[in-house]
Every structure is written in structure tokens, then in C-alpha cells.
């Protein structure tokens, strides 16, 4: 499929020579030649699907539901929760809480700040992981793209979904191309973090208030196990809530690209 000019993927082969220019360059050997008709969009889609991509579906299939909500959703919940638990144990389990107390708001060990940073960093990491994994599975035919969601009309949503992109002027896999690609992905991951921030951070503070001990100026915590359980729950819930929408994003975007015979997607 010629669309995948993301630097994560191998560049596609050069397009064939212009059929109208070919007879002119070889006019001595072939005086007359009829240009072969260009394939129709339907033929392009069929050829692309044969190359590995599967046909977009007209409704959710059982495999898509399993892929989105079980394999990626629950899988991300378990993995994110375990990683956050391990990070919290390494961060707080060995702290000298006499000189460096673990508190809700006050530094140096602020769990409220930890909760805020976790939302942003995990959304950034999850977005880029799903960018690679879902697009790899699509290219290998491991999952069908979504074909039943119509393209949005709102200008901002179309920008977010990589629609109406300007013409690419940079060489594929050049430094400028890499920077443009990464910038476009980071912007969208941060927007997702902004959307989910109040849904995750607010309840996290409520949990920490209930689990902490008021010490006159702030809520205090022991080295174990409140910080670890808090990070386990927050990381797991964040992974469960954010990963399926990201997967649906790429499945839907791929479906539009197949239907529209786009040369590239997922940039800018």
C-alpha cells in the first residue's frame, strides 16, 4: 500500500513510469502504442487488500471487538497497572519518610503531582505504542479496518483524524520528516491526555484523600502500600479507558485511507 510513508515503515517502491511518456521515449522501436487504461479505485482497493490489508468492515466483527476491548483494552489495563505498581514500589518503597515524607500536595514526594504526570506520560507512550502495533497488524492483515464510520465534517476533527492534509514536501525518512511526524503524533496524544485528565486525576485525588492520614498541613502516606495500590489502579484504569479509542482511531483512519486510495496517512 503506497500510503505508509510514516518513517516507522519501509518506503514503498517507486511508481511505474508515465504510460504517456513511455511511447515518446521509445518512438523508434514502437511507433504507436495505446496507453493502458488506469485502474479504477475499486481495482486499487482490491490490489491493496491483496497486498496484506483486509477489506474494511461494515459493522464491528467479533474479532474487532476482541482485538479492541480484550486484547488491547484489558491487555493494556493489566500491563499498565503492573508497570505503574513496579514504578511506585521503586519510587516510594525505599524512601526515608522522616526526611522525605510522602504527601498528597507538598514536595518532594507529591502523589498529586505523580498522578498528573502519569496521565500525560502514559497517554504519550500508549499512543505511540498503538501507532506502531495497530498499523503493523493492519499491514499484515491481522485485523480488519473499520469501514462504517463516516468521515467527520468538522474542520478540527478532520485535522485530528489526519484528513485534509497539506502536500508532503519533505523527503521520506529525512530528519525534517521525522520531526514533522513525531510532532503530529505528540500533539494528538496530548489532546487525548487533556480529555482524560479530569476523568482520571480527580478520582485519584479523592482516593488518596480517603487513604491518607491528615498531618496538619497535608495528607501523609507510608512507604507501602497506598502509593503502590494507587498507581496500580490509576495506571490500569487509564490503560483500559484510553487504549480502545486509540485502536479505533487507527482502524477507522485505515478504513478511510483504503476507501479513498490515499497514498499516505497518519502525518500532520
Helices and strands as residue ranges (DSSP letters): H 19-25, H 41-50, H 62-65, I 66-74, H 75-92, E 102-103, E 109-110, H 111-139, H 155-160, H 175-211, E 213-214, E 219-221, H 226-260
